[in-house]
């Protein structure tokens, strides 16, 4: 389990660090046939709506309970960083 992953505000954002990390995680999950489940939160200073949209662009689907799920793909999808 991984908890409370975030990019520091200011100069740390916009450099693709979170996208690179997400690509590593999704690629490993795909290789192992694992489903990823996460619960996006704005509790540590981020914008929850933007975070949800970013995860959706990267293959996660929001569930009625607020969780986001990504099922494994045979060919890893590229990480989308822009809006």
Secondary structure by P-SEA (a helix, b strand, c coil): cccccccccccccccaaaaaaaaaaaaaaaaabbbbbbbbbccccccaaaaaaaaaaaccccccccbbbbccccccccccccc
